[in-house]
């Protein structure tokens, strides 16, 4: 069953809130591209970390027109970020200390993974939600 954008936002936030005792900080890794002096999200991965995990050092590797970013945000910051994702359009959001423009058409739920193999080996079962842009090559 596919959820609407609003239903997916509510589900993600409800899951995060119900698991606050398990989660600590949230790891965000992304590739951002500079277009017309604005940092634009190309692709990012957001993974809530176990409450016992030690937060990783923040990195911003700037290559001029693109940057690789690794930052750690709080669970409250992630909830705020999820609420700010536009249903259809563009929004400027804060990712850690960085202002980033995101464009997308819907936050959706996708299939569930056993992460022991393949796509994302994080050591436990997880659900994937994806927010996507209709055309990542577009210019704002």
TORKOL-4160 file (C-alpha; in steps of 0.2 Angstrom, whole numbers, padded with zeros to 4 digits, m for minus):
140
<pt num="1" X="0000" Y="0000" Z="0000"/>
<pt num="2" X="0007" Y="0017" Z="m0005"/>
<pt num="3" X="0005" Y="0031" Z="0007"/>
<pt num="4" X="0001" Y="0049" Z="0003"/>
<pt num="5" X="0015" Y="0062" Z="0006"/>
<pt num="6" X="0006" Y="0068" Z="0022"/>
<pt num="7" X="0003" Y="0050" Z="0028"/>
<pt num="8" X="0021" Y="0046" Z="0025"/>
<pt num="9" X="0027" Y="0062" Z="0035"/>
<pt num="10" X="0015" Y="0057" Z="0049"/>
<pt num="11" X="0021" Y="0039" Z="0049"/>
<pt num="12" X="0040" Y="0043" Z="0049"/>
<pt num="13" X="0037" Y="0056" Z="0063"/>
<pt num="14" X="0027" Y="0044" Z="0073"/>
<pt num="15" X="0040" Y="0030" Z="0071"/>
<pt num="16" X="0054" Y="0042" Z="0077"/>
<pt num="17" X="0044" Y="0048" Z="0092"/>
<pt num="18" X="0039" Y="0030" Z="0097"/>
<pt num="19" X="0058" Y="0025" Z="0096"/>
<pt num="20" X="0066" Y="0039" Z="0105"/>
<pt num="21" X="0073" Y="0028" Z="0119"/>
<pt num="22" X="0082" Y="0018" Z="0106"/>
<pt num="23" X="0089" Y="0032" Z="0095"/>
<pt num="24" X="0102" Y="0044" Z="0099"/>
<pt num="25" X="0108" Y="0056" Z="0086"/>
<pt num="26" X="0105" Y="0055" Z="0067"/>
<pt num="27" X="0118" Y="0053" Z="0054"/>
<pt num="28" X="0116" Y="0062" Z="0038"/>
<pt num="29" X="0127" Y="0059" Z="0023"/>
<pt num="30" X="0124" Y="0069" Z="0007"/>
<pt num="31" X="0130" Y="0075" Z="m0010"/>
<pt num="32" X="0126" Y="0093" Z="m0013"/>
<pt num="33" X="0128" Y="0103" Z="m0030"/>
<pt num="34" X="0130" Y="0121" Z="m0031"/>
<pt num="35" X="0118" Y="0129" Z="m0044"/>
<pt num="36" X="0117" Y="0148" Z="m0045"/>
<pt num="37" X="0126" Y="0150" Z="m0028"/>
<pt num="38" X="0113" Y="0139" Z="m0019"/>
<pt num="39" X="0118" Y="0121" Z="m0012"/>
<pt num="40" X="0105" Y="0109" Z="m0019"/>
<pt num="41" X="0103" Y="0091" Z="m0013"/>
<pt num="42" X="0107" Y="0078" Z="m0026"/>
<pt num="43" X="0106" Y="0063" Z="m0015"/>
<pt num="44" X="0107" Y="0060" Z="0004"/>
<pt num="45" X="0105" Y="0046" Z="0016"/>
<pt num="46" X="0098" Y="0048" Z="0034"/>
<pt num="47" X="0100" Y="0035" Z="0047"/>
<pt num="48" X="0095" Y="0036" Z="0065"/>
<pt num="49" X="0109" Y="0030" Z="0076"/>
<pt num="50" X="0107" Y="0018" Z="0091"/>
<pt num="51" X="0107" Y="0028" Z="0107"/>
<pt num="52" X="0124" Y="0020" Z="0112"/>
<pt num="53" X="0133" Y="0025" Z="0096"/>
<pt num="54" X="0146" Y="0039" Z="0097"/>
<pt num="55" X="0142" Y="0053" Z="0085"/>
<pt num="56" X="0154" Y="0055" Z="0071"/>
<pt num="57" X="0164" Y="0070" Z="0066"/>
<pt num="58" X="0155" Y="0082" Z="0055"/>
<pt num="59" X="0163" Y="0084" Z="0037"/>
<pt num="60" X="0161" Y="0096" Z="0023"/>
<pt num="61" X="0172" Y="0092" Z="0008"/>
<pt num="62" X="0170" Y="0106" Z="m0004"/>
<pt num="63" X="0175" Y="0103" Z="m0022"/>
<pt num="64" X="0169" Y="0120" Z="m0029"/>
<pt num="65" X="0152" Y="0115" Z="m0037"/>
<pt num="66" X="0149" Y="0100" Z="m0027"/>
<pt num="67" X="0152" Y="0095" Z="m0009"/>
<pt num="68" X="0151" Y="0079" Z="0001"/>
<pt num="69" X="0143" Y="0081" Z="0018"/>
<pt num="70" X="0143" Y="0070" Z="0033"/>
<pt num="71" X="0134" Y="0078" Z="0048"/>
<pt num="72" X="0125" Y="0072" Z="0064"/>
<pt num="73" X="0109" Y="0080" Z="0069"/>
<pt num="74" X="0097" Y="0077" Z="0084"/>
<pt num="75" X="0081" Y="0067" Z="0082"/>
<pt num="76" X="0071" Y="0084" Z="0085"/>
<pt num="77" X="0081" Y="0091" Z="0070"/>
<pt num="78" X="0076" Y="0076" Z="0059"/>
<pt num="79" X="0058" Y="0078" Z="0064"/>
<pt num="80" X="0059" Y="0096" Z="0059"/>
<pt num="81" X="0067" Y="0092" Z="0043"/>
<pt num="82" X="0054" Y="0079" Z="0038"/>
<pt num="83" X="0040" Y="0091" Z="0042"/>
<pt num="84" X="0049" Y="0104" Z="0030"/>
<pt num="85" X="0050" Y="0093" Z="0015"/>
<pt num="86" X="0038" Y="0100" Z="0002"/>
<pt num="87" X="0024" Y="0089" Z="m0005"/>
<pt num="88" X="0028" Y="0096" Z="m0022"/>
<pt num="89" X="0040" Y="0109" Z="m0025"/>
<pt num="90" X="0056" Y="0117" Z="m0018"/>
<pt num="91" X="0061" Y="0122" Z="0000"/>
<pt num="92" X="0076" Y="0128" Z="0009"/>
<pt num="93" X="0080" Y="0117" Z="0024"/>
<pt num="94" X="0094" Y="0116" Z="0037"/>
<pt num="95" X="0104" Y="0100" Z="0037"/>
<pt num="96" X="0115" Y="0102" Z="0052"/>
<pt num="97" X="0124" Y="0118" Z="0050"/>
<pt num="98" X="0121" Y="0119" Z="0031"/>
<pt num="99" X="0107" Y="0127" Z="0021"/>
<pt num="100" X="0102" Y="0116" Z="0007"/>
<pt num="101" X="0088" Y="0117" Z="m0006"/>
<pt num="102" X="0078" Y="0102" Z="m0009"/>
<pt num="103" X="0065" Y="0098" Z="m0023"/>
<pt num="104" X="0054" Y="0084" Z="m0023"/>
<pt num="105" X="0037" Y="0077" Z="m0027"/>
<pt num="106" X="0032" Y="0066" Z="m0013"/>
<pt num="107" X="0039" Y="0057" Z="0003"/>
<pt num="108" X="0034" Y="0039" Z="0000"/>
<pt num="109" X="0036" Y="0022" Z="0010"/>
<pt num="110" X="0045" Y="0008" Z="0001"/>
<pt num="111" X="0049" Y="m0010" Z="0005"/>
<pt num="112" X="0057" Y="m0016" Z="0020"/>
<pt num="113" X="0075" Y="m0023" Z="0021"/>
<pt num="114" X="0084" Y="m0036" Z="0030"/>
<pt num="115" X="0100" Y="m0026" Z="0031"/>
<pt num="116" X="0112" Y="m0041" Z="0034"/>
<pt num="117" X="0116" Y="m0041" Z="0016"/>
<pt num="118" X="0116" Y="m0031" Z="0000"/>
<pt num="119" X="0110" Y="m0013" Z="m0001"/>
<pt num="120" X="0113" Y="m0007" Z="0017"/>
<pt num="121" X="0122" Y="m0017" Z="0029"/>
<pt num="122" X="0118" Y="m0008" Z="0046"/>
<pt num="123" X="0116" Y="m0024" Z="0056"/>
<pt num="124" X="0097" Y="m0024" Z="0058"/>
<pt num="125" X="0080" Y="m0024" Z="0049"/>
<pt num="126" X="0074" Y="m0007" Z="0043"/>
<pt num="127" X="0061" Y="0002" Z="0033"/>
<pt num="128" X="0065" Y="0014" Z="0020"/>
<pt num="129" X="0056" Y="0030" Z="0016"/>
<pt num="130" X="0062" Y="0040" Z="0001"/>
<pt num="131" X="0059" Y="0058" Z="m0004"/>
<pt num="132" X="0063" Y="0061" Z="m0022"/>
<pt num="133" X="0065" Y="0074" Z="m0035"/>
<pt num="134" X="0055" Y="0072" Z="m0052"/>
<pt num="135" X="0071" Y="0077" Z="m0061"/>
<pt num="136" X="0088" Y="0078" Z="m0052"/>
<pt num="137" X="0096" Y="0086" Z="m0067"/>
<pt num="138" X="0085" Y="0101" Z="m0067"/>
<pt num="139" X="0091" Y="0119" Z="m0064"/>
<pt num="140" X="0082" Y="0129" Z="m0050"/>
